[in-house]
Amino acid sequence: MKILDPEQTKDEVILVARVLLVVLYLVFGWSKLTDFPGTVAYMEQVGAPLPWASACVAILVENLVSLAIVVGLWTRPLALILAVYTIATGFIGHAFWTMEGAERFEAAVNFYKNVSIAGGCLLLYAAGPGKYSLDSRLYPRSPAFLKA
């Protein structure tokens, strides 16, 4: 057995990738949940539409969608939702094109990190949830958008 044979380790790699992909969302989603007033204030600061509602959406997506992806539940459709969310938050929260100096550089780094993470979400959509997922157990004869 080759240690890094992609055909033999695909499902294990997808499981690890699902977890690693959403760690950021879980960490910051939890902080948004435990400091809701601060989250609303941040949404106001960055000019998010309807700051209270935006904070609720962020908390739901970053916590519930991420947890569902970790366990592999509705992985493909949620990976698409997370990709769109990540691009949208990049435009709303990291508008580097409106800034100067060090602030611009920091926001640009974060914007392009969002773009890269969205790419990972799209790869997860394409690869599917893998064998180690609730999708594979709950929907063994499901439509292609749920299966590996």
N, CA, C and O atoms as a GROMACS GRO file, in nm:
protein
  592
    1MET      N    1   0.084  -0.119   0.000
    1MET     CA    2   0.000   0.000   0.000
    1MET      C    3   0.088   0.125   0.000
    1MET      O    4   0.178   0.139   0.083
    2LYS      N    5   0.061   0.212  -0.092
    2LYS     CA    6   0.131   0.339  -0.096
    2LYS      C    7   0.069   0.431   0.008
    2LYS      O    8  -0.053   0.439   0.019
    3ILE      N    9   0.151   0.500   0.084
    3ILE     CA   10   0.101   0.584   0.193
    3ILE      C   11   0.012   0.697   0.142
    3ILE      O   12  -0.092   0.725   0.202
    4LEU      N   13   0.049   0.760   0.035
    4LEU     CA   14  -0.026   0.874  -0.015
    4LEU      C   15  -0.099   0.844  -0.145
    4LEU      O   16  -0.117   0.934  -0.228
    5ASP      N   17  -0.139   0.722  -0.162
    5ASP     CA   18  -0.215   0.686  -0.282
    5ASP      C   19  -0.352   0.751  -0.273
    5ASP      O   20  -0.432   0.715  -0.186
    6PRO      N   21  -0.382   0.847  -0.362
    6PRO     CA   22  -0.510   0.919  -0.352
    6PRO      C   23  -0.632   0.828  -0.364
    6PRO      O   24  -0.737   0.859  -0.307
    7GLU      N   25  -0.621   0.719  -0.436
    7GLU     CA   26  -0.736   0.629  -0.450
    7GLU      C   27  -0.764   0.554  -0.320
    7GLU      O   28  -0.879   0.519  -0.292
    8GLN      N   29  -0.660   0.528  -0.241
    8GLN     CA   30  -0.679   0.453  -0.117
    8GLN      C   31  -0.706   0.543   0.003
    8GLN      O   32  -0.756   0.496   0.105
    9THR      N   33  -0.674   0.670  -0.007
    9THR     CA   34  -0.691   0.760   0.107
    9THR      C   35  -0.793   0.871   0.081
    9THR      O   36  -0.808   0.962   0.164
   10LYS      N   37  -0.862   0.865  -0.030
   10LYS     CA   38  -0.954   0.972  -0.070
   10LYS      C   39  -1.055   1.006   0.040
   10LYS      O   40  -1.070   1.123   0.075
   11ASP      N   41  -1.123   0.907   0.094
   11ASP     CA   42  -1.228   0.934   0.192
   11ASP      C   43  -1.172   0.992   0.322
   11ASP      O   44  -1.234   1.078   0.384
   12GLU      N   45  -1.056   0.946   0.363
   12GLU     CA   46  -0.994   0.998   0.484
   12GLU      C   47  -0.950   1.144   0.461
   12GLU      O   48  -0.967   1.229   0.549
   13VAL      N   49  -0.895   1.171   0.345
   13VAL     CA   50  -0.852   1.307   0.313
   13VAL      C   51  -0.972   1.402   0.305
   13VAL      O   52  -0.964   1.515   0.352
   14ILE      N   53  -1.081   1.356   0.247
   14ILE     CA   54  -1.201   1.440   0.240
   14ILE      C   55  -1.253   1.470   0.380
   14ILE      O   56  -1.294   1.583   0.407
   15LEU      N   57  -1.252   1.372   0.468
   15LEU     CA   58  -1.294   1.396   0.607
   15LEU      C   59  -1.208   1.501   0.673
   15LEU      O   60  -1.260   1.595   0.734
   16VAL      N   61  -1.077   1.487   0.663
   16VAL     CA   62  -0.986   1.586   0.722
   16VAL      C   63  -1.006   1.722   0.656
   16VAL      O   64  -1.007   1.824   0.725
   17ALA      N   65  -1.023   1.725   0.526
   17ALA     CA   66  -1.045   1.851   0.454
   17ALA      C   67  -1.173   1.920   0.499
   17ALA      O   68  -1.175   2.042   0.516
   18ARG      N   69  -1.280   1.843   0.519
   18ARG     CA   70  -1.406   1.903   0.566
   18ARG      C   71  -1.385   1.972   0.700
   18ARG      O   72  -1.433   2.083   0.721
   19VAL      N   73  -1.314   1.906   0.789
   19VAL     CA   74  -1.289   1.963   0.922
   19VAL      C   75  -1.202   2.088   0.911
   19VAL      O   76  -1.235   2.192   0.966
   20LEU      N   77  -1.091   2.076   0.840
   20LEU     CA   78  -0.998   2.190   0.828
   20LEU      C   79  -1.062   2.310   0.758
   20LEU      O   80  -1.035   2.425   0.793
   21LEU      N   81  -1.146   2.282   0.661
   21LEU     CA   82  -1.209   2.390   0.584
   21LEU      C   83  -1.298   2.477   0.672
   21LEU      O   84  -1.308   2.597   0.649
   22VAL      N   85  -1.362   2.418   0.772
   22VAL     CA   86  -1.458   2.496   0.851
   22VAL      C   87  -1.407   2.536   0.990
   22VAL      O   88  -1.482   2.599   1.064
   23VAL      N   89  -1.286   2.504   1.026
   23VAL     CA   90  -1.233   2.543   1.157
   23VAL      C   91  -1.246   2.694   1.177
   23VAL      O   92  -1.289   2.738   1.283
   24LEU      N   93  -1.208   2.771   1.078
   24LEU     CA   94  -1.216   2.917   1.085
   24LEU      C   95  -1.357   2.963   1.116
   24LEU      O   96  -1.378   3.050   1.201
   25TYR      N   97  -1.454   2.906   1.046
   25TYR     CA   98  -1.595   2.944   1.068
   25TYR      C   99  -1.642   2.908   1.208
   25TYR      O  100  -1.712   2.986   1.272
   26LEU      N  101  -1.604   2.790   1.255
   26LEU     CA  102  -1.647   2.748   1.388
   26LEU      C  103  -1.587   2.836   1.498
   26LEU      O  104  -1.657   2.873   1.592
   27VAL      N  105  -1.460   2.869   1.486
   27VAL     CA  106  -1.395   2.954   1.587
   27VAL      C  107  -1.460   3.092   1.590
   27VAL      O  108  -1.498   3.141   1.696
   28PHE      N  109  -1.472   3.155   1.474
   28PHE     CA  110  -1.526   3.291   1.471
   28PHE      C  111  -1.678   3.293   1.481
   28PHE      O  112  -1.736   3.392   1.528
   29GLY      N  113  -1.744   3.187   1.438
   29GLY     CA  114  -1.888   3.177   1.456
   29GLY      C  115  -1.925   3.169   1.604
   29GLY      O  116  -2.022   3.230   1.648
   30TRP      N  117  -1.845   3.093   1.679
   30TRP     CA  118  -1.869   3.082   1.823
   30TRP      C  119  -1.849   3.218   1.890
   30TRP      O  120  -1.928   3.256   1.977
   31SER      N  121  -1.744   3.291   1.850
   31SER     CA  122  -1.721   3.423   1.911
   31SER      C  123  -1.833   3.520   1.875
   31SER      O  124  -1.869   3.606   1.956
   32LYS      N  125  -1.888   3.507   1.756
   32LYS     CA  126  -2.002   3.592   1.718
   32LYS      C  127  -2.125   3.557   1.803
   32LYS      O  128  -2.199   3.646   1.846
   33LEU      N  129  -2.146   3.429   1.826
   33LEU     CA  130  -2.260   3.384   1.904
   33LEU      C  131  -2.249   3.429   2.050
   33LEU      O  132  -2.348   3.472   2.109
   34THR      N  133  -2.130   3.420   2.107
   34THR     CA  134  -2.112   3.453   2.248
   34THR      C  135  -2.099   3.603   2.273
   34THR      O  136  -2.105   3.647   2.388
   35ASP      N  137  -2.080   3.681   2.168
   35ASP     CA  138  -2.076   3.828   2.181
   35ASP      C  139  -2.166   3.889   2.074
   35ASP      O  140  -2.119   3.959   1.984
   36PHE      N  141  -2.294   3.861   2.085
   36PHE     CA  142  -2.389   3.909   1.984
   36PHE      C  143  -2.388   4.062   1.970
   36PHE      O  144  -2.387   4.111   1.858
   37PRO      N  145  -2.389   4.139   2.081
   37PRO     CA  146  -2.384   4.285   2.065
   37PRO      C  147  -2.259   4.333   1.991
   37PRO      O  148  -2.266   4.425   1.910
   38GLY      N  149  -2.146   4.270   2.020
   38GLY     CA  150  -2.022   4.304   1.950
   38GLY      C  151  -2.029   4.268   1.802
   38GLY      O  152  -1.975   4.339   1.717
   39THR      N  153  -2.096   4.158   1.771
   39THR     CA  154  -2.112   4.116   1.633
   39THR      C  155  -2.198   4.216   1.556
   39THR      O  156  -2.167   4.252   1.443
   40VAL      N  157  -2.307   4.260   1.619
   40VAL     CA  158  -2.393   4.360   1.555
   40VAL      C  159  -2.315   4.489   1.534
   40VAL      O  160  -2.326   4.552   1.428
   41ALA      N  161  -2.236   4.530   1.633
   41ALA     CA  162  -2.156   4.652   1.620
   41ALA      C  163  -2.055   4.638   1.506
   41ALA      O  164  -2.034   4.733   1.431
   42TYR      N  165  -1.994   4.520   1.492
   42TYR     CA  166  -1.901   4.498   1.382
   42TYR      C  167  -1.973   4.507   1.247
   42TYR      O  168  -1.921   4.565   1.152
   43MET      N  169  -2.092   4.449   1.239
   43MET     CA  170  -2.169   4.454   1.115
   43MET      C  171  -2.201   4.599   1.079
   43MET      O  172  -2.197   4.636   0.962
   44GLU      N  173  -2.233   4.680   1.178
   44GLU     CA  174  -2.257   4.823   1.154
   44GLU      C  175  -2.131   4.891   1.104
   44GLU      O  176  -2.135   4.971   1.010
   45GLN      N  177  -2.018   4.859   1.167
   45GLN     CA  178  -1.889   4.920   1.134
   45GLN      C  179  -1.848   4.894   0.989
   45GLN      O  180  -1.796   4.983   0.922
   46VAL      N  181  -1.871   4.771   0.941
   46VAL     CA  182  -1.830   4.738   0.804
   46VAL      C  183  -1.936   4.771   0.701
   46VAL      O  184  -1.915   4.751   0.582
   47GLY      N  185  -2.050   4.821   0.746
   47GLY     CA  186  -2.155   4.861   0.654
   47GLY      C  187  -2.240   4.747   0.602
   47GLY      O  188  -2.295   4.755   0.492
   48ALA      N  189  -2.249   4.640   0.679
   48ALA     CA  190  -2.334   4.527   0.637
   48ALA      C  191  -2.480   4.571   0.637
   48ALA      O  192  -2.522   4.649   0.722
   49PRO      N  193  -2.556   4.522   0.542
   49PRO     CA  194  -2.698   4.558   0.540
   49PRO      C  195  -2.770   4.496   0.660
   49PRO      O  196  -2.742   4.383   0.698
   50LEU      N  197  -2.863   4.571   0.717
   50LEU     CA  198  -2.941   4.524   0.833
   50LEU      C  199  -2.850   4.453   0.934
   50LEU      O  200  -2.854   4.331   0.946
   51PRO      N  201  -2.768   4.528   1.006
   51PRO     CA  202  -2.665   4.468   1.092
   51PRO      C  203  -2.714   4.357   1.185
   51PRO      O  204  -2.646   4.256   1.203
   52TRP      N  205  -2.833   4.374   1.245
   52TRP     CA  206  -2.884   4.271   1.334
   52TRP      C  207  -2.911   4.142   1.256
   52TRP      O  208  -2.872   4.034   1.300
   53ALA      N  209  -2.977   4.154   1.142
   53ALA     CA  210  -3.007   4.037   1.059
   53ALA      C  211  -2.878   3.977   1.002
   53ALA      O  212  -2.864   3.855   0.994
   54SER      N  213  -2.784   4.062   0.962
   54SER     CA  214  -2.656   4.012   0.911
   54SER      C  215  -2.581   3.933   1.017
   54SER      O  216  -2.520   3.831   0.986
   55ALA      N  217  -2.587   3.980   1.141
   55ALA     CA  218  -2.523   3.908   1.251
   55ALA      C  219  -2.588   3.771   1.270
   55ALA      O  220  -2.519   3.672   1.293
   56CYS      N  221  -2.720   3.765   1.261
   56CYS     CA  222  -2.792   3.637   1.274
   56CYS      C  223  -2.753   3.541   1.162
   56CYS      O  224  -2.729   3.423   1.187
   57VAL      N  225  -2.747   3.592   1.039
   57VAL     CA  226  -2.708   3.508   0.926
   57VAL      C  227  -2.566   3.456   0.946
   57VAL      O  228  -2.540   3.338   0.925
   58ALA      N  229  -2.475   3.544   0.987
   58ALA     CA  230  -2.336   3.502   1.009
   58ALA      C  231  -2.327   3.393   1.114
   58ALA      O  232  -2.256   3.294   1.097
   59ILE      N  233  -2.400   3.409   1.222
   59ILE     CA  234  -2.398   3.309   1.330
   59ILE      C  235  -2.454   3.176   1.281
   59ILE      O  236  -2.397   3.071   1.309
   60LEU      N  237  -2.564   3.180   1.209
   60LEU     CA  238  -2.624   3.056   1.158
   60LEU      C  239  -2.532   2.985   1.060
   60LEU      O  240  -2.508   2.864   1.069
   61VAL      N  241  -2.480   3.061   0.965
   61VAL     CA  242  -2.395   3.000   0.863
   61VAL      C  243  -2.266   2.947   0.926
   61VAL      O  244  -2.227   2.833   0.904
   62GLU      N  245  -2.201   3.032   1.003
   62GLU     CA  246  -2.069   2.993   1.055
   62GLU      C  247  -2.076   2.880   1.157
   62GLU      O  248  -1.979   2.806   1.173
   63ASN      N  249  -2.187   2.867   1.226
   63ASN     CA  250  -2.199   2.759   1.325
   63ASN      C  251  -2.273   2.638   1.269
   63ASN      O  252  -2.217   2.528   1.264
   64LEU      N  253  -2.396   2.656   1.226
   64LEU     CA  254  -2.476   2.541   1.183
   64LEU      C  255  -2.428   2.479   1.052
   64LEU      O  256  -2.415   2.357   1.042
   65VAL      N  257  -2.402   2.563   0.954
   65VAL     CA  258  -2.355   2.509   0.825
   65VAL      C  259  -2.219   2.440   0.844
   65VAL      O  260  -2.195   2.333   0.789
   66SER      N  261  -2.132   2.502   0.922
   66SER     CA  262  -2.000   2.441   0.946
   66SER      C  263  -2.010   2.307   1.018
   66SER      O  264  -1.942   2.212   0.981
   67LEU      N  265  -2.095   2.300   1.120
   67LEU     CA  266  -2.112   2.173   1.190
   67LEU      C  267  -2.170   2.066   1.098
   67LEU      O  268  -2.129   1.950   1.103
   68ALA      N  269  -2.264   2.105   1.013
   68ALA     CA  270  -2.321   2.009   0.917
   68ALA      C  271  -2.213   1.958   0.822
   68ALA      O  272  -2.211   1.840   0.788
   69ILE      N  273  -2.125   2.046   0.778
   69ILE     CA  274  -2.017   2.004   0.688
   69ILE      C  275  -1.919   1.912   0.760
   69ILE      O  276  -1.872   1.815   0.701
   70VAL      N  277  -1.888   1.941   0.885
   70VAL     CA  278  -1.797   1.854   0.961
   70VAL      C  279  -1.850   1.711   0.965
   70VAL      O  280  -1.775   1.616   0.944
   71VAL      N  281  -1.979   1.695   0.992
   71VAL     CA  282  -2.036   1.560   1.001
   71VAL      C  283  -2.079   1.507   0.864
   71VAL      O  284  -2.120   1.391   0.852
   72GLY      N  285  -2.069   1.590   0.763
   72GLY     CA  286  -2.101   1.546   0.627
   72GLY      C  287  -2.248   1.535   0.600
   72GLY      O  288  -2.293   1.439   0.537
   73LEU      N  289  -2.325   1.631   0.647
   73LEU     CA  290  -2.469   1.632   0.625
   73LEU      C  291  -2.504   1.740   0.522
   73LEU      O  292  -2.472   1.857   0.542
   74TRP      N  293  -2.569   1.701   0.412
   74TRP     CA  294  -2.604   1.793   0.303
   74TRP      C  295  -2.479   1.868   0.255
   74TRP      O  296  -2.484   1.989   0.228
   75THR      N  297  -2.372   1.798   0.246
   75THR     CA  298  -2.240   1.857   0.221
   75THR      C  299  -2.234   1.939   0.093
   75THR      O  300  -2.189   2.054   0.095
   76ARG      N  301  -2.278   1.883  -0.017
   76ARG     CA  302  -2.264   1.955  -0.144
   76ARG      C  303  -2.345   2.084  -0.147
   76ARG      O  304  -2.287   2.189  -0.177
   77PRO      N  305  -2.474   2.084  -0.118
   77PRO     CA  306  -2.546   2.211  -0.122
   77PRO      C  307  -2.494   2.312  -0.020
   77PRO      O  308  -2.488   2.432  -0.047
   78LEU      N  309  -2.455   2.263   0.098
   78LEU     CA  310  -2.404   2.356   0.200
   78LEU      C  311  -2.265   2.410   0.162
   78LEU      O  312  -2.232   2.524   0.197
   79ALA      N  313  -2.186   2.331   0.092
   79ALA     CA  314  -2.056   2.380   0.045
   79ALA      C  315  -2.076   2.495  -0.053
   79ALA      O  316  -2.000   2.592  -0.052
   80LEU      N  317  -2.178   2.486  -0.139
   80LEU     CA  318  -2.208   2.596  -0.231
   80LEU      C  319  -2.255   2.720  -0.154
   80LEU      O  320  -2.212   2.832  -0.184
   81ILE      N  321  -2.342   2.700  -0.056
   81ILE     CA  322  -2.388   2.813   0.026
   81ILE      C  323  -2.270   2.878   0.096
   81ILE      O  324  -2.260   3.001   0.100
   82LEU      N  325  -2.179   2.797   0.151
   82LEU     CA  326  -2.063   2.852   0.221
   82LEU      C  327  -1.970   2.926   0.126
   82LEU      O  328  -1.910   3.026   0.164
   83ALA      N  329  -1.958   2.878   0.002
   83ALA     CA  330  -1.874   2.949  -0.096
   83ALA      C  331  -1.932   3.087  -0.127
   83ALA      O  332  -1.859   3.186  -0.129
   84VAL      N  333  -2.062   3.093  -0.150
   84VAL     CA  334  -2.128   3.222  -0.179
   84VAL      C  335  -2.117   3.315  -0.058
   84VAL      O  336  -2.085   3.433  -0.073
   85TYR      N  337  -2.143   3.263   0.060
   85TYR     CA  338  -2.133   3.341   0.184
   85TYR      C  339  -1.992   3.398   0.200
   85TYR      O  340  -1.975   3.514   0.236
   86THR      N  341  -1.892   3.316   0.173
   86THR     CA  342  -1.753   3.357   0.192
   86THR      C  343  -1.714   3.467   0.095
   86THR      O  344  -1.644   3.561   0.134
   87ILE      N  345  -1.756   3.458  -0.028
   87ILE     CA  346  -1.729   3.565  -0.125
   87ILE      C  347  -1.802   3.693  -0.083
   87ILE      O  348  -1.744   3.801  -0.086
   88ALA      N  349  -1.929   3.680  -0.044
   88ALA     CA  350  -2.006   3.797  -0.002
   88ALA      C  351  -1.943   3.865   0.119
   88ALA      O  352  -1.933   3.988   0.122
   89THR      N  353  -1.900   3.787   0.217
   89THR     CA  354  -1.838   3.848   0.334
   89THR      C  355  -1.703   3.911   0.299
   89THR      O  356  -1.661   4.008   0.363
   90GLY      N  357  -1.636   3.859   0.199
   90GLY     CA  358  -1.513   3.922   0.153
   90GLY      C  359  -1.539   4.062   0.100
   90GLY      O  360  -1.467   4.156   0.130
   91PHE      N  361  -1.644   4.075   0.019
   91PHE     CA  362  -1.678   4.206  -0.036
   91PHE      C  363  -1.729   4.301   0.071
   91PHE      O  364  -1.699   4.420   0.067
   92ILE      N  365  -1.806   4.251   0.166
   92ILE     CA  366  -1.862   4.337   0.270
   92ILE      C  367  -1.759   4.371   0.376
   92ILE      O  368  -1.747   4.487   0.416
   93GLY      N  369  -1.687   4.272   0.422
   93GLY     CA  370  -1.599   4.292   0.538
   93GLY      C  371  -1.455   4.327   0.508
   93GLY      O  372  -1.383   4.371   0.598
   94HIS      N  373  -1.412   4.309   0.386
   94HIS     CA  374  -1.270   4.331   0.354
   94HIS      C  375  -1.254   4.415   0.226
   94HIS      O  376  -1.182   4.377   0.134
   95ALA      N  377  -1.323   4.526   0.221
   95ALA     CA  378  -1.323   4.613   0.102
   95ALA      C  379  -1.191   4.690   0.092
   95ALA      O  380  -1.188   4.812   0.112
   96PHE      N  381  -1.085   4.620   0.060
   96PHE     CA  382  -0.951   4.680   0.058
   96PHE      C  383  -0.938   4.793  -0.042
   96PHE      O  384  -0.856   4.882  -0.024
   97TRP      N  385  -1.018   4.790  -0.147
   97TRP     CA  386  -1.011   4.892  -0.252
   97TRP      C  387  -1.056   5.030  -0.203
   97TRP      O  388  -1.040   5.128  -0.274
   98THR      N  389  -1.111   5.037  -0.082
   98THR     CA  390  -1.153   5.166  -0.024
   98THR      C  391  -1.053   5.216   0.080
   98THR      O  392  -1.078   5.317   0.145
   99MET      N  393  -0.940   5.146   0.097
   99MET     CA  394  -0.847   5.175   0.206
   99MET      C  395  -0.710   5.214   0.153
   99MET      O  396  -0.682   5.204   0.034
  100GLU      N  397  -0.627   5.258   0.245
  100GLU     CA  398  -0.489   5.297   0.212
  100GLU      C  399  -0.393   5.232   0.311
  100GLU      O  400  -0.432   5.193   0.421
  101GLY      N  401  -0.268   5.222   0.271
  101GLY     CA  402  -0.160   5.181   0.360
  101GLY      C  403  -0.173   5.041   0.416
  101GLY      O  404  -0.218   4.949   0.348
  102ALA      N  405  -0.133   5.027   0.544
  102ALA     CA  406  -0.132   4.896   0.610
  102ALA      C  407  -0.273   4.838   0.621
  102ALA      O  408  -0.292   4.717   0.611
  103GLU      N  409  -0.371   4.925   0.642
  103GLU     CA  410  -0.510   4.879   0.651
  103GLU      C  411  -0.552   4.813   0.518
  103GLU      O  412  -0.620   4.711   0.518
  104ARG      N  413  -0.511   4.873   0.408
  104ARG     CA  414  -0.544   4.817   0.276
  104ARG      C  415  -0.478   4.681   0.258
  104ARG      O  416  -0.542   4.587   0.210
  105PHE      N  417  -0.352   4.669   0.297
  105PHE     CA  418  -0.281   4.543   0.283
  105PHE      C  419  -0.348   4.432   0.365
  105PHE      O  420  -0.369   4.322   0.315
  106GLU      N  421  -0.380   4.463   0.490
  106GLU     CA  422  -0.443   4.363   0.577
  106GLU      C  423  -0.580   4.320   0.522
  106GLU      O  424  -0.611   4.201   0.521
  107ALA      N  425  -0.658   4.415   0.478
  107ALA     CA  426  -0.790   4.382   0.422
  107ALA      C  427  -0.776   4.303   0.292
  107ALA      O  428  -0.856   4.213   0.266
  108ALA      N  429  -0.676   4.334   0.210
  108ALA     CA  430  -0.654   4.260   0.085
  108ALA      C  431  -0.617   4.115   0.115
  108ALA      O  432  -0.666   4.023   0.050
  109VAL      N  433  -0.530   4.095   0.213
  109VAL     CA  434  -0.494   3.958   0.251
  109VAL      C  435  -0.619   3.881   0.293
  109VAL      O  436  -0.640   3.768   0.250
  110ASN      N  437  -0.701   3.942   0.376
  110ASN     CA  438  -0.822   3.875   0.423
  110ASN      C  439  -0.923   3.852   0.310
  110ASN      O  440  -0.989   3.748   0.306
  111PHE      N  441  -0.936   3.947   0.219
  111PHE     CA  442  -1.025   3.931   0.104
  111PHE      C  443  -0.982   3.810   0.021
  111PHE      O  444  -1.064   3.726  -0.015
  112TYR      N  445  -0.852   3.803  -0.011
  112TYR     CA  446  -0.806   3.693  -0.095
  112TYR      C  447  -0.805   3.560  -0.020
  112TYR      O  448  -0.814   3.454  -0.083
  113LYS      N  449  -0.794   3.563   0.113
  113LYS     CA  450  -0.813   3.440   0.190
  113LYS      C  451  -0.956   3.392   0.172
  113LYS      O  452  -0.980   3.272   0.155
  114ASN      N  453  -1.051   3.484   0.175
  114ASN     CA  454  -1.190   3.446   0.152
  114ASN      C  455  -1.207   3.383   0.014
  114ASN      O  456  -1.275   3.281   0.000
  115VAL      N  457  -1.146   3.442  -0.086
  115VAL     CA  458  -1.154   3.387  -0.222
  115VAL      C  459  -1.098   3.245  -0.224
  115VAL      O  460  -1.157   3.156  -0.285
  116SER      N  461  -0.985   3.223  -0.158
  116SER     CA  462  -0.924   3.091  -0.155
  116SER      C  463  -1.010   2.990  -0.079
  116SER      O  464  -1.024   2.876  -0.123
  117ILE      N  465  -1.068   3.032   0.032
  117ILE     CA  466  -1.155   2.942   0.108
  117ILE      C  467  -1.278   2.906   0.025
  117ILE      O  468  -1.323   2.791   0.027
  118ALA      N  469  -1.331   3.002  -0.048
  118ALA     CA  470  -1.445   2.972  -0.137
  118ALA      C  471  -1.404   2.867  -0.240
  118ALA      O  472  -1.484   2.780  -0.275
  119GLY      N  473  -1.282   2.875  -0.288
  119GLY     CA  474  -1.232   2.772  -0.380
  119GLY      C  475  -1.231   2.635  -0.314
  119GLY      O  476  -1.266   2.535  -0.378
  120GLY      N  477  -1.191   2.628  -0.189
  120GLY     CA  478  -1.195   2.501  -0.115
  120GLY      C  479  -1.338   2.450  -0.102
  120GLY      O  480  -1.362   2.329  -0.111
  121CYS      N  481  -1.431   2.540  -0.079
  121CYS     CA  482  -1.573   2.500  -0.070
  121CYS      C  483  -1.620   2.442  -0.203
  121CYS      O  484  -1.694   2.344  -0.205
  122LEU      N  485  -1.578   2.502  -0.313
  122LEU     CA  486  -1.617   2.451  -0.445
  122LEU      C  487  -1.553   2.314  -0.472
  122LEU      O  488  -1.616   2.228  -0.534
  123LEU      N  489  -1.430   2.294  -0.426
  123LEU     CA  490  -1.368   2.162  -0.439
  123LEU      C  491  -1.445   2.058  -0.358
  123LEU      O  492  -1.462   1.945  -0.402
  124LEU      N  493  -1.491   2.097  -0.238
  124LEU     CA  494  -1.570   2.005  -0.157
  124LEU      C  495  -1.701   1.972  -0.228
  124LEU      O  496  -1.746   1.858  -0.227
  125TYR      N  497  -1.761   2.071  -0.289
  125TYR     CA  498  -1.882   2.047  -0.368
  125TYR      C  499  -1.854   1.944  -0.478
  125TYR      O  500  -1.932   1.851  -0.497
  126ALA      N  501  -1.744   1.961  -0.548
  126ALA     CA  502  -1.710   1.870  -0.659
  126ALA      C  503  -1.674   1.730  -0.609
  126ALA      O  504  -1.712   1.631  -0.670
  127ALA      N  505  -1.599   1.722  -0.500
  127ALA     CA  506  -1.553   1.593  -0.449
  127ALA      C  507  -1.663   1.516  -0.377
  127ALA      O  508  -1.664   1.393  -0.377
  128GLY      N  509  -1.756   1.589  -0.316
  128GLY     CA  510  -1.859   1.524  -0.237
  128GLY      C  511  -1.813   1.499  -0.095
  128GLY      O  512  -1.698   1.528  -0.062
  129PRO      N  513  -1.901   1.446  -0.012
  129PRO     CA  514  -1.874   1.433   0.131
  129PRO      C  515  -1.782   1.318   0.169
  129PRO      O  516  -1.727   1.317   0.279
  130GLY      N  517  -1.764   1.223   0.080
  130GLY     CA  518  -1.681   1.107   0.111
  130GLY      C  519  -1.757   1.002   0.189
  130GLY      O  520  -1.872   1.022   0.230
  131LYS      N  521  -1.691   0.890   0.209
  131LYS     CA  522  -1.752   0.774   0.276
  131LYS      C  523  -1.783   0.803   0.423
  131LYS      O  524  -1.882   0.752   0.477
  132TYR      N  525  -1.700   0.883   0.488
  132TYR     CA  526  -1.716   0.910   0.631
  132TYR      C  527  -1.805   1.034   0.649
  132TYR      O  528  -1.757   1.140   0.690
  133SER      N  529  -1.931   1.018   0.619
  133SER     CA  530  -2.024   1.130   0.626
  133SER      C  531  -2.164   1.079   0.655
  133SER      O  532  -2.197   0.964   0.625
  134LEU      N  533  -2.245   1.164   0.712
  134LEU     CA  534  -2.386   1.128   0.731
  134LEU      C  535  -2.456   1.115   0.598
  134LEU      O  536  -2.547   1.034   0.584
  135ASP      N  537  -2.416   1.195   0.500
  135ASP     CA  538  -2.476   1.183   0.367
  135ASP      C  539  -2.465   1.041   0.313
  135ASP      O  540  -2.562   0.987   0.260
  136SER      N  541  -2.348   0.980   0.326
  136SER     CA  542  -2.329   0.846   0.270
  136SER      C  543  -2.408   0.742   0.347
  136SER      O  544  -2.444   0.638   0.292
  137ARG      N  545  -2.436   0.768   0.474
  137ARG     CA  546  -2.514   0.673   0.555
  137ARG      C  547  -2.665   0.696   0.542
  137ARG      O  548  -2.742   0.600   0.533
  138LEU      N  549  -2.706   0.821   0.540
  138LEU     CA  550  -2.848   0.852   0.538
  138LEU      C  551  -2.908   0.847   0.397
  138LEU      O  552  -3.026   0.816   0.380
  139TYR      N  553  -2.825   0.878   0.298
  139TYR     CA  554  -2.876   0.887   0.160
  139TYR      C  555  -2.792   0.801   0.065
  139TYR      O  556  -2.736   0.853  -0.031
  140PRO      N  557  -2.784   0.670   0.089
  140PRO     CA  558  -2.698   0.587   0.003
  140PRO      C  559  -2.745   0.583  -0.142
  140PRO      O  560  -2.664   0.561  -0.232
  141ARG      N  561  -2.874   0.605  -0.167
  141ARG     CA  562  -2.926   0.604  -0.304
  141ARG      C  563  -2.976   0.742  -0.341
  141ARG      O  564  -3.072   0.756  -0.417
  142SER      N  565  -2.911   0.843  -0.288
  142SER     CA  566  -2.957   0.980  -0.305
  142SER      C  567  -2.918   1.037  -0.440
  142SER      O  568  -2.840   0.977  -0.514
  143PRO      N  569  -2.974   1.153  -0.472
  143PRO     CA  570  -2.932   1.222  -0.595
  143PRO      C  571  -2.783   1.256  -0.589
  143PRO      O  572  -2.724   1.263  -0.481
  144ALA      N  573  -2.725   1.278  -0.703
  144ALA     CA  574  -2.581   1.302  -0.714
  144ALA      C  575  -2.536   1.422  -0.631
  144ALA      O  576  -2.422   1.425  -0.586
  145PHE      N  577  -2.622   1.520  -0.610
  145PHE     CA  578  -2.576   1.639  -0.539
  145PHE      C  579  -2.550   1.611  -0.391
  145PHE      O  580  -2.494   1.696  -0.322
  146LEU      N  581  -2.590   1.494  -0.339
  146LEU     CA  582  -2.562   1.457  -0.201
  146LEU      C  583  -2.454   1.352  -0.187
  146LEU      O  584  -2.391   1.342  -0.082
  147LYS      N  585  -2.431   1.273  -0.291
  147LYS     CA  586  -2.339   1.160  -0.281
  147LYS      C  587  -2.194   1.201  -0.308
  147LYS      O  588  -2.165   1.307  -0.363
  148ALA      N  589  -2.106   1.111  -0.268
  148ALA     CA  590  -1.964   1.126  -0.300
  148ALA      C  591  -1.939   1.083  -0.442
  148ALA      O  592  -1.826   1.088  -0.489
   0.00000   0.00000   0.00000
